[in-house]
Amino acid sequence: MNEHRTGKYKYSFLNPVDEEKVLDDLGGKSFIKEKYPSVWAAVQRTKEYERELQMKQNSESEIRGRVIVSCPNLVGGEKKNGGSIKRLSSMLQMRLEDGTYIASGQKIEEGYSPESKTWPYAALSGTIRNLTDRINVVSYAEEFTDVNSVDQELCSEEIYSGINFAEKRVDTYCNYVGVDFNDVIHTEEYHVLNENYTDHKGDMLVSHFDAIKPNSIHGNNPIKMLYDREPSDSEKGIIDYSYKNVRSDNVVKTCIPIQARVQLKNGYVPAETNRAGERIDILNNDGFFTPGLIFGNPPTRNIDYNSDFNAIKTCFTPDANTLDIDFSKISADDCWDVKMDVNNYTTGSYEVGRDVYLHADFSVNIKNVSKNTNIAIGISIVSVSKESLPAGCSYYHTLNGLTVYIPPINIRWGCFAEGTRITMCDGSTKRVDDIMRGDVLFTTAGPSAVESVYRGPEKTLLCICTEKGKVLKLTHSHPVVLAGGGMVRARDIRPGQRVLSRTHGEDTVKWVFEIDYKGLVYNFEFTDGKEHIVEADGILAGEFIAQNSYKAPAPRTPHRTPQTQALVEELSALQRVKGKIK
C-alpha cells in the first residue's frame, strides 16, 4: 500500500453524545439493557474504567485498540489489451494491545500469564464506495476472537483504469467494536475521503519521495541510536546517531531526526496560497497527521508526537516544485520535545522490545499551477522490517508514491547488571562493565571475540538465586538456558526449575524476585554476527542477538471467566442482529 492517510473518531462512554451514538448503533439503550444484560454491564464497567484513566496523570497508560485505514490505492493485476489491469484496494489494520499491561488492581487469573493475554473479541467492518458513480465497491465484515492484531485488505472486483481512478472520489469507512481482557468495551469509527492523488493521466502527483533522516550507514540494517552518551571505542563506526543529556530521573527526551524531500510532478508546487491568493499553510492541519512511535513488533504501544501544529509546520519549506521536511527546525539536537517514561525504551515489567517503528503521517497542500487549484495529499514515512518491506520497494526512496520506508530504529540498551562476572575463554571471569571490543569470551559454540558492547539504563531487574548460591541479575526478557537445552525468558523462570553452567552442571532455582535498579546494564555482540550463549555469574544465558531473536513459545489459549464468555457471546449476537456482522 502506498497510502496511509487516516481519519479517526474515537468514542468515550463518558461523553453523553458519544454514548448515545454508540448505543444507538447497537440498537438503543433500552434494547441493550433488556436483551443483552452482559453488554449493558460492560458499558457501565467501561465508564468506570474511563473515569480512572482521567484521574491518572500519565494518560499514556491507557489500553487502546487502534485501527489504521489506508486510502484506496491501485493494485496491479494481469495484463489486458497491452495494459495492466488495476483493482481498487484499501487496508484495514486493527492493532490491539498484546496483553502485557495489567490495569491497576487487576489480578492475573491462575494459569494466565500476562504475555498470553489477548482481547477476547473484536469485530471489524468496512466499505469502499465510489461516490462519483454511486457504486459500493466492496464491503467487509468479520469477527475475531483472542486476537492481538489483524490486517485485512479490501480489494474490489471492479476494474478501474488509471484515468478513471483519477476522476473518482472514493470514500473509505471502517468501524470496530472490541472487548479487552478487563471486559472493557472499545469502539471507534474511521472515515477517510480520498481526494484525487493522480493527474488526468493517472500519474501520481509525487514523482520522488526521499527519506534523508533517520538513515543507517549500514544500508538496510536497523538504524542504531544511543541515548544519553557518546559511542564507546568499540561502537564507533557502528552507531548512526548518539544524543547526550536526554535522560533525567525516569524521563527520556525523544531524539529521532526526521528529514525528507518530496519532489512533485511537473506542473504542481507546494501550495502557499489558495485560489483567492490568500496565504495558507503548506501543512494541512486536519488533526490526523502527526509523527508517532510504535514500540515492539507486533505493536504494543503507540506514542504520538506532542508538539503543537505551529511548531510542526515550520519544518515544511517549499523550493519550486520540491517540499523539504526538516524537524531540526524545531530543535537543533533533533529533539521532538516529547518526554516519555524510560520504561517505554527498556525491558521492564511493560515489555516493549528494543526496536521502535516511526510512523510519520502528514497532509500537505499542493497546487495545480495551470488550473490554480489546490489539493491536500497524504504522505508518510514508515518504519518496516526488511521482511515486511512491500515487494518492489526499497528503503529511503520511492518513485511515484506517497510513502517512503525506513528500517526500524534500534535503541541499544544492555541486559546484564553492572558487576556481573562474564566467563572468558580461559575460564577466568571479568566484570561485564569492563568487557571491551576484542575480548575473547567463553561461548557454548567455542571462544568468540567481542565486536560491540552496549549499555543503557534500566529501572527494574530480576534476580535469580540458585540452591548452590549463584546470583544473576538481568532484564526481564533476557533468555536463560534450562536443563535440557531449552531457553526461557528470565521473567518466566520459576523456583524449582534447573539452570546450567558451562560445565553442564545443573543448579536448581531457589528464588526469583524483582529488584529496583537505577544503574546501567550491559550486553555485547560477537565478530561472527551470530547468536551465542555465554556464562554470566555461573549461569548460561544469551547475549544481545540471542535476546533480540528469542521467540517465546506460542501463548496458551486464554481461560475466560463466565462473565467474559457471556459478554463475547452477547456482543457477537448483538452485532449480527444490527447487521454489523453477517
C-alpha positions as CSV (number, residue, x, y, z in Angstrom):
1,M,0.0,0.0,0.0
2,N,1.2,3.5,-0.8
3,E,-1.3,5.4,1.2
4,H,-1.5,5.7,4.9
5,R,-3.8,8.6,5.3
6,T,-6.1,8.1,8.3
7,G,-9.2,9.6,9.7
8,K,-10.4,8.9,13.2
9,Y,-13.4,9.4,15.5
10,K,-12.8,8.0,19.0
11,Y,-15.8,7.4,21.3
12,S,-15.9,7.8,25.0
13,F,-18.7,6.5,27.1
14,L,-18.2,9.4,29.5
15,N,-19.4,11.7,26.7
16,P,-23.2,11.5,26.6
17,V,-23.2,12.3,22.9
18,D,-20.7,9.5,22.1
19,E,-22.5,7.1,24.4
20,E,-25.8,7.7,22.7
21,K,-24.3,7.3,19.2
22,V,-22.6,4.0,20.1
23,L,-25.7,2.6,21.9
24,D,-28.0,3.7,19.0
25,D,-25.7,2.0,16.5
26,L,-26.1,-1.2,18.6
27,G,-29.9,-0.9,19.0
28,G,-30.5,1.6,21.7
29,K,-30.1,1.8,25.5
30,S,-33.4,0.1,26.3
31,F,-33.0,-2.7,23.8
32,I,-29.4,-3.5,25.0
33,K,-30.4,-3.2,28.7
34,E,-33.3,-5.6,28.3
35,K,-31.9,-8.1,25.7
36,Y,-28.2,-8.1,26.3
37,P,-27.5,-7.5,30.1
38,S,-23.8,-8.5,29.8
39,V,-23.2,-5.9,27.2
40,W,-25.0,-3.3,29.3
41,A,-23.0,-4.2,32.4
42,A,-19.8,-4.0,30.3
43,V,-20.7,-0.4,29.3
44,Q,-21.0,0.6,32.9
45,R,-17.6,-1.0,33.7
46,T,-16.2,0.9,30.8
47,K,-17.4,4.2,32.2
48,E,-15.7,3.4,35.5
49,Y,-12.5,2.4,33.6
50,E,-12.5,5.7,31.7
51,R,-13.0,7.7,34.9
52,E,-10.0,6.0,36.4
53,L,-8.0,6.9,33.3
54,Q,-8.9,10.5,33.6
55,M,-7.7,10.6,37.2
56,K,-4.3,9.2,36.2
57,Q,-1.6,11.7,35.4
58,N,0.0,9.6,32.8
59,S,-2.7,9.1,30.2
60,E,-0.3,7.0,28.1
61,S,-1.1,4.0,30.3
62,E,-4.5,3.8,28.5
63,I,-5.2,0.5,26.9
64,R,-6.5,1.1,23.4
65,G,-7.3,-0.6,20.2
66,R,-6.0,1.1,17.0
67,V,-7.4,0.9,13.5
68,I,-5.4,2.3,10.6
69,V,-7.3,2.9,7.4
70,S,-5.1,3.3,4.3
71,C,-6.7,5.3,1.5
72,P,-7.8,3.3,-1.6
73,N,-4.9,2.6,-3.9
74,L,-4.4,0.9,-7.2
75,V,-3.0,-2.6,-7.1
76,G,-1.6,-4.3,-10.2
77,G,-3.1,-7.2,-11.9
78,E,-3.0,-9.3,-15.0
79,K,-2.3,-7.7,-18.5
80,K,-5.2,-7.0,-20.8
81,N,-5.1,-5.4,-24.2
82,G,-1.5,-4.4,-23.7
83,G,-2.2,-2.7,-20.4
84,S,-2.1,-3.6,-16.8
85,I,-5.5,-4.1,-15.1
86,K,-5.8,-2.2,-11.9
87,R,-8.1,-3.0,-8.9
88,L,-9.0,-0.6,-6.2
89,S,-7.9,-1.7,-2.7
90,S,-7.6,-0.5,0.8
91,M,-6.2,-1.9,4.0
92,L,-7.9,-2.0,7.4
93,Q,-5.3,-2.7,10.1
94,M,-6.5,-3.4,13.6
95,R,-3.9,-3.2,16.3
96,L,-4.7,-4.3,19.8
97,E,-2.6,-4.3,23.0
98,D,-0.7,-7.5,23.4
99,G,-1.7,-8.0,27.0
100,T,1.5,-7.2,28.8
101,Y,-0.2,-4.3,30.6
102,I,-2.3,-5.1,33.6
103,A,-4.7,-2.4,34.8
104,S,-4.2,-1.1,38.3
105,G,-5.7,-3.6,40.8
106,Q,-6.3,-6.2,38.1
107,K,-5.4,-9.7,39.3
108,I,-4.0,-12.2,36.8
109,E,-6.0,-15.4,36.8
110,E,-4.3,-18.6,37.7
111,G,-2.5,-20.1,34.7
112,Y,-3.0,-16.9,32.7
113,S,0.4,-15.2,32.2
114,P,0.5,-11.5,31.1
115,E,2.1,-12.2,27.8
116,S,-0.7,-14.6,26.8
117,K,-3.5,-12.1,27.4
118,T,-5.3,-11.2,24.2
119,W,-8.5,-9.4,23.5
120,P,-11.4,-11.9,23.8
121,Y,-13.4,-10.3,21.0
122,A,-13.3,-7.8,18.2
123,A,-15.5,-7.1,15.2
124,L,-14.2,-5.1,12.2
125,S,-16.3,-3.9,9.3
126,G,-15.7,-1.5,6.4
127,T,-16.7,-0.3,3.0
128,I,-15.1,1.4,0.0
129,R,-17.6,3.5,-2.1
130,N,-17.2,5.2,-5.4
131,L,-19.0,8.4,-4.7
132,T,-18.7,9.7,-8.2
133,D,-20.7,6.8,-9.7
134,R,-22.6,6.0,-6.5
135,I,-21.2,2.5,-6.5
136,N,-20.4,0.4,-3.4
137,V,-17.1,-1.0,-4.5
138,V,-16.6,-3.5,-1.7
139,S,-17.9,-4.3,1.8
140,Y,-16.2,-6.2,4.6
141,A,-17.3,-7.6,8.0
142,E,-15.7,-10.2,10.2
143,E,-15.4,-11.2,13.8
144,F,-12.2,-12.2,15.7
145,T,-11.6,-13.9,19.0
146,D,-8.5,-13.9,21.1
147,V,-6.6,-11.6,18.9
148,N,-3.6,-9.1,19.0
149,S,-3.7,-7.7,15.5
150,V,-5.4,-8.1,12.2
151,D,-4.6,-6.9,8.7
152,Q,-7.4,-7.1,6.2
153,E,-7.1,-5.9,2.6
154,L,-10.3,-4.8,0.9
155,C,-10.0,-5.4,-2.8
156,S,-12.6,-4.6,-5.5
157,E,-13.9,-7.0,-8.1
158,E,-14.5,-4.0,-10.3
159,I,-11.7,-2.9,-12.6
160,Y,-10.6,0.8,-12.5
161,S,-8.2,2.3,-15.1
162,G,-5.7,4.9,-14.0
163,I,-7.6,7.6,-15.9
164,N,-10.9,6.7,-14.4
165,F,-9.5,6.5,-10.9
166,A,-8.2,10.0,-11.2
167,E,-11.7,11.2,-11.8
168,K,-13.3,9.3,-8.9
169,R,-14.0,10.4,-5.4
170,V,-13.7,7.4,-3.1
171,D,-14.9,7.1,0.5
172,T,-13.4,4.5,2.9
173,Y,-15.1,3.7,6.1
174,C,-14.5,1.2,8.9
175,N,-15.8,0.6,12.4
176,Y,-14.7,-1.8,15.1
177,V,-16.0,-2.9,18.5
178,G,-13.7,-4.8,20.8
179,V,-13.6,-6.2,24.3
180,D,-10.3,-6.2,26.1
181,F,-9.1,-8.5,28.8
182,N,-10.6,-6.3,31.5
183,D,-14.1,-6.7,29.9
184,V,-13.9,-3.1,28.8
185,I,-15.6,-2.2,25.5
186,H,-13.7,-0.2,22.9
187,T,-15.4,1.2,19.8
188,E,-14.0,3.5,17.2
189,E,-15.1,4.7,13.7
190,Y,-12.8,5.8,10.9
191,H,-13.9,7.7,7.8
192,V,-11.5,8.8,5.1
193,L,-12.4,10.6,1.9
194,N,-9.8,10.2,-0.8
195,E,-9.4,13.2,-3.0
196,N,-7.6,12.7,-6.3
197,Y,-4.0,11.8,-5.8
198,T,-3.3,11.4,-9.5
199,D,-3.5,13.7,-12.5
200,H,-5.8,13.3,-15.5
201,K,-3.4,10.6,-16.9
202,G,-3.4,8.6,-13.8
203,D,0.2,9.6,-12.8
204,M,1.0,10.1,-9.1
205,L,1.3,13.7,-8.1
206,V,4.6,12.9,-6.2
207,S,7.4,11.8,-8.6
208,H,10.1,11.3,-6.0
209,F,10.0,10.9,-2.2
210,D,13.2,10.5,-0.2
211,A,13.9,10.0,3.5
212,I,17.2,11.6,4.4
213,K,17.0,11.1,8.1
214,P,16.9,8.8,10.1
215,N,19.1,6.5,8.0
216,S,21.6,3.8,8.5
217,I,25.2,4.0,7.5
218,H,25.0,0.2,7.2
219,G,22.5,0.1,4.4
220,N,19.4,-1.9,5.3
221,N,20.3,-2.7,8.8
222,P,18.3,-1.3,11.7
223,I,19.0,2.4,12.4
224,K,21.2,2.3,15.6
225,M,20.8,5.1,18.2
226,L,22.4,5.8,21.5
227,Y,20.7,7.9,24.1
228,D,22.5,9.9,26.9
229,R,26.0,9.1,25.8
230,E,28.6,9.1,23.0
231,P,29.7,5.9,21.4
232,S,32.4,3.9,23.1
233,D,35.6,3.0,21.2
234,S,34.0,-0.4,20.3
235,E,30.9,1.3,19.0
236,K,32.5,4.0,16.8
237,G,31.7,3.4,13.1
238,I,28.7,1.3,14.1
239,I,26.2,3.7,15.7
240,D,24.3,6.0,13.4
241,Y,23.1,8.6,15.9
242,S,24.0,9.4,19.5
243,Y,22.5,12.0,21.8
244,K,23.7,13.3,25.2
245,N,21.8,14.7,28.1
246,V,18.4,13.3,27.1
247,R,17.6,11.4,30.2
248,S,16.8,12.7,33.7
249,D,15.3,10.8,36.5
250,N,12.7,8.4,34.9
251,V,12.1,10.5,31.8
252,V,13.7,10.2,28.3
253,K,13.6,13.1,25.9
254,T,12.9,11.6,22.5
255,C,15.5,12.4,19.8
256,I,14.7,10.9,16.5
257,P,15.6,13.0,13.4
258,I,13.1,13.4,10.6
259,Q,14.3,14.9,7.3
260,A,12.8,14.2,3.9
261,R,12.4,15.7,0.4
262,V,9.2,15.4,-1.7
263,Q,9.5,16.1,-5.4
264,L,6.2,16.9,-7.0
265,K,5.2,16.1,-10.6
266,N,5.8,18.8,-13.1
267,G,3.0,21.4,-13.0
268,Y,2.5,21.1,-9.3
269,V,4.0,23.1,-6.4
270,P,3.6,23.3,-2.7
271,A,0.5,25.5,-2.1
272,E,1.3,28.7,-0.2
273,T,-1.9,30.5,-1.3
274,N,-5.5,29.5,-2.1
275,R,-7.3,30.3,-5.3
276,A,-8.1,33.8,-4.0
277,G,-4.5,34.5,-3.4
278,E,-4.8,34.3,0.4
279,R,-1.9,32.8,2.3
280,I,-2.3,29.3,3.6
281,D,-0.2,26.7,5.4
282,I,1.6,24.1,3.4
283,L,0.9,21.6,6.2
284,N,-2.8,20.9,6.3
285,N,-4.0,20.9,9.9
286,D,-6.7,18.3,9.9
287,G,-5.7,16.7,13.2
288,F,-4.7,13.3,11.9
289,F,-1.2,13.7,10.5
290,T,1.4,13.6,13.2
291,P,4.6,11.5,13.6
292,G,4.5,8.8,16.2
293,L,6.4,5.9,17.6
294,I,5.3,2.2,17.7
295,F,7.1,0.2,20.3
296,G,7.5,-3.6,19.8
297,N,6.6,-5.9,17.0
298,P,3.7,-6.6,16.8
299,P,3.0,-3.1,18.1
300,T,2.2,-2.9,21.7
301,R,2.1,0.8,22.3
302,N,1.7,3.9,20.2
303,I,3.1,7.3,21.2
304,D,2.1,10.4,19.2
305,Y,4.3,13.5,18.7
306,N,3.1,16.1,21.1
307,S,4.4,19.4,19.7
308,D,1.8,21.9,18.6
309,F,0.9,22.5,15.0
310,N,2.7,25.8,14.7
311,A,6.0,24.1,15.6
312,I,5.4,21.3,13.1
313,K,4.5,23.5,10.2
314,T,7.8,25.4,10.4
315,C,9.5,22.1,9.4
316,F,8.0,22.3,5.9
317,T,9.8,24.5,3.4
318,P,8.9,24.9,-0.4
319,D,11.5,25.2,-3.1
320,A,10.0,25.4,-6.6
321,N,8.2,22.1,-7.0
322,T,10.0,20.5,-4.1
323,L,9.0,20.3,-0.4
324,D,11.7,19.9,2.2
325,I,10.8,18.5,5.6
326,D,13.3,19.1,8.4
327,F,12.5,18.6,12.1
328,S,15.8,20.1,13.2
329,K,14.0,23.4,12.8
330,I,12.1,22.6,16.0
331,S,15.3,21.7,17.9
332,A,18.8,21.6,16.7
333,D,19.5,18.3,18.5
334,D,16.6,16.6,16.7
335,C,14.5,16.6,19.9
336,W,10.8,16.1,19.3
337,D,10.2,17.8,22.6
338,V,8.5,14.6,23.6
339,K,9.4,13.4,27.1
340,M,8.4,9.8,27.8
341,D,8.8,7.3,30.6
342,V,12.1,5.5,30.4
343,N,10.1,2.2,30.7
344,N,9.0,2.7,27.1
345,Y,12.6,2.1,26.0
346,T,13.6,-0.6,28.4
347,T,12.6,-4.2,29.1
348,G,10.9,-3.9,32.5
349,S,7.5,-5.1,33.5
350,Y,6.0,-3.5,30.4
351,E,7.7,-5.4,27.6
352,V,8.2,-3.2,24.5
353,G,11.3,-4.7,22.9
354,R,14.3,-2.8,21.6
355,D,13.2,-1.7,18.2
356,V,10.9,1.3,17.7
357,Y,9.0,2.0,14.5
358,L,8.5,5.5,13.2
359,H,5.1,6.2,11.5
360,A,5.0,9.9,10.4
361,D,1.9,10.9,8.5
362,F,1.4,14.4,7.1
363,S,-1.2,16.1,4.9
364,V,0.3,18.7,2.7
365,N,-1.4,21.2,0.4
366,I,-0.2,21.3,-3.3
367,K,-1.3,23.5,-6.2
368,N,-2.0,22.7,-9.8
369,V,-0.3,25.7,-11.4
370,S,-2.2,25.8,-14.7
371,K,-5.6,25.4,-13.1
372,N,-4.9,27.3,-9.9
373,T,-6.5,24.6,-7.8
374,N,-5.3,23.1,-4.5
375,I,-5.3,19.5,-3.4
376,A,-4.4,18.1,0.0
377,I,-2.4,14.8,-0.2
378,G,-1.2,12.5,2.5
379,I,2.5,11.5,2.7
380,S,4.1,9.0,5.1
381,I,7.5,8.0,6.4
382,V,7.1,4.5,7.8
383,S,9.5,2.0,9.5
384,V,9.1,-1.6,8.4
385,S,11.3,-4.6,8.9
386,K,13.2,-6.0,5.9
387,E,10.8,-8.9,5.8
388,S,7.8,-6.7,5.7
389,L,9.1,-4.3,3.0
390,P,6.5,-4.2,0.2
391,A,7.5,-6.0,-3.0
392,G,9.4,-3.8,-5.4
393,C,10.1,-1.2,-2.7
394,S,13.5,-0.2,-1.2
395,Y,14.4,1.8,1.9
396,Y,14.8,5.6,1.8
397,H,13.5,6.3,-1.7
398,T,10.3,5.8,-3.6
399,L,9.2,6.7,-7.2
400,N,5.6,7.8,-7.9
401,G,4.5,7.0,-4.4
402,L,3.3,8.8,-1.2
403,T,5.0,6.5,1.3
404,V,8.8,6.2,1.9
405,Y,10.0,3.3,4.0
406,I,12.9,3.2,6.5
407,P,14.3,0.4,8.7
408,P,13.3,0.0,12.3
409,I,15.1,2.2,14.9
410,N,17.2,0.2,17.3
411,I,17.7,1.8,20.8
412,R,20.6,-0.2,22.2
413,W,20.4,-0.9,25.9
414,G,22.2,-3.6,27.7
415,C,21.0,-6.7,29.6
416,F,23.3,-7.8,32.5
417,A,23.6,-5.8,35.7
418,E,26.8,-3.9,36.4
419,G,29.3,-6.1,38.1
420,T,28.0,-9.4,36.5
421,R,31.0,-11.7,36.1
422,I,31.3,-13.0,32.5
423,T,33.4,-16.1,31.8
424,M,36.4,-15.6,29.4
425,C,37.7,-18.2,27.0
426,D,40.5,-19.3,29.5
427,G,38.0,-19.9,32.3
428,S,38.7,-16.6,34.2
429,T,35.9,-14.0,34.7
430,K,35.6,-10.3,34.0
431,R,33.1,-7.7,35.1
432,V,30.6,-7.1,32.2
433,D,31.2,-3.4,32.5
434,D,34.9,-4.0,31.8
435,I,34.3,-6.1,28.7
436,M,35.9,-4.4,25.6
437,R,35.9,-5.0,21.9
438,G,38.4,-7.8,21.1
439,D,37.9,-9.6,24.4
440,V,37.5,-13.4,23.8
441,L,34.7,-14.9,25.8
442,F,33.6,-18.4,26.5
443,T,30.5,-19.4,24.5
444,T,28.9,-22.8,24.1
445,A,30.0,-22.7,20.4
446,G,33.7,-22.1,21.3
447,P,35.8,-19.0,22.0
448,S,34.4,-15.8,20.4
449,A,35.7,-12.3,20.1
450,V,33.5,-9.3,21.1
451,E,32.7,-6.9,18.3
452,S,30.3,-4.4,20.1
453,V,29.4,-3.6,23.6
454,Y,26.1,-1.9,24.5
455,R,24.9,-0.3,27.7
456,G,21.8,1.6,28.8
457,P,19.5,2.4,31.8
458,E,17.0,0.1,33.4
459,K,14.5,0.7,36.2
460,T,13.9,-2.9,37.4
461,L,15.8,-6.1,37.1
462,L,15.1,-9.7,38.0
463,C,17.3,-11.5,40.5
464,I,17.7,-15.3,40.0
465,C,19.1,-17.2,43.0
466,T,20.1,-20.9,43.0
467,E,20.5,-23.6,45.6
468,K,24.3,-23.5,45.1
469,G,24.5,-19.8,45.8
470,K,24.6,-18.4,42.3
471,V,23.0,-14.9,41.9
472,L,22.3,-13.4,38.4
473,K,20.7,-10.0,37.9
474,L,19.4,-9.3,34.4
475,T,16.5,-7.8,32.5
476,H,13.1,-9.5,32.4
477,S,13.2,-10.6,28.7
478,H,16.7,-12.0,28.8
479,P,16.8,-15.7,27.7
480,V,18.4,-18.2,30.2
481,V,19.3,-21.8,29.4
482,L,17.4,-24.5,31.3
483,A,18.4,-28.1,31.9
484,G,17.6,-30.0,28.7
485,G,18.9,-27.2,26.5
486,G,15.8,-25.1,26.1
487,M,15.7,-21.3,26.7
488,V,13.2,-19.3,28.6
489,R,12.8,-15.6,29.4
490,A,14.1,-14.7,32.9
491,R,10.6,-13.4,33.8
492,D,9.2,-16.9,33.1
493,I,11.6,-18.8,35.3
494,R,10.1,-20.4,38.4
495,P,11.6,-21.8,41.6
496,G,12.3,-25.5,41.2
497,Q,13.5,-25.2,37.6
498,R,17.1,-26.1,36.8
499,V,19.6,-23.8,35.1
500,L,23.0,-24.8,33.6
501,S,26.6,-23.7,33.9
502,R,29.4,-24.1,31.3
503,T,30.4,-27.5,32.6
504,H,26.8,-28.6,32.1
505,G,26.3,-28.9,35.8
506,E,22.7,-28.3,36.9
507,D,21.6,-26.0,39.6
508,T,18.1,-25.6,41.0
509,V,16.5,-22.1,41.1
510,K,15.6,-21.2,44.7
511,W,14.2,-17.7,44.3
512,V,13.2,-15.3,41.5
513,F,12.3,-11.7,42.5
514,E,12.3,-8.2,41.1
515,I,14.6,-5.5,42.4
516,D,14.7,-1.8,41.9
517,Y,17.7,-0.7,39.8
518,K,18.9,2.7,38.7
519,G,22.2,1.9,37.1
520,L,23.3,0.8,33.6
521,V,23.0,-2.7,32.1
522,Y,25.4,-4.2,29.6
523,N,25.5,-6.6,26.7
524,F,27.6,-7.4,23.6
525,E,27.7,-8.9,20.1
526,F,30.5,-11.1,18.6
527,T,32.6,-10.7,15.4
528,D,30.8,-13.5,13.6
529,G,27.4,-11.7,14.0
530,K,25.8,-14.9,15.2
531,E,23.7,-15.8,18.3
532,H,25.7,-17.1,21.2
533,I,25.3,-18.4,24.7
534,V,27.7,-17.1,27.4
535,E,28.2,-17.7,31.1
536,A,27.2,-14.9,33.4
537,D,27.7,-15.3,37.2
538,G,27.9,-19.1,36.6
539,I,24.6,-19.4,34.7
540,L,24.3,-19.9,30.9
541,A,22.4,-17.1,29.2
542,G,22.0,-15.4,25.8
543,E,23.9,-12.4,24.6
544,F,22.5,-9.4,22.6
545,I,21.5,-11.3,19.4
546,A,20.1,-14.2,21.4
547,Q,17.9,-11.8,23.4
548,N,16.5,-10.0,20.4
549,S,16.0,-13.1,18.3
550,Y,14.3,-15.1,21.1
551,K,10.7,-16.0,20.4
552,A,8.6,-17.0,23.3
553,P,6.5,-20.2,23.0
554,A,3.1,-19.8,21.4
555,P,0.7,-18.4,24.0
556,R,-1.8,-20.7,25.6
557,T,-5.5,-20.3,24.8
558,P,-6.7,-17.9,27.5
559,H,-9.1,-19.0,30.1
560,R,-12.2,-17.0,30.0
561,T,-14.3,-16.2,33.0
562,P,-18.1,-16.9,32.7
563,Q,-18.6,-13.2,32.7
564,T,-16.2,-12.6,29.8
565,Q,-17.7,-15.5,27.8
566,A,-21.2,-14.2,28.2
567,L,-20.1,-10.8,27.1
568,V,-18.4,-12.1,24.0
569,E,-21.4,-14.2,23.0
570,E,-23.9,-11.4,23.6
571,L,-21.8,-8.8,21.8
572,S,-21.4,-11.1,18.8
573,A,-25.2,-11.8,18.7
574,L,-25.9,-8.0,19.0
575,Q,-23.6,-7.2,16.1
576,R,-25.4,-9.8,14.0
577,V,-28.9,-8.5,14.9
578,K,-27.9,-5.0,13.9
579,G,-26.4,-6.2,10.6
580,K,-22.8,-5.1,11.6
581,I,-21.6,-8.7,11.1
582,K,-23.2,-11.2,8.8
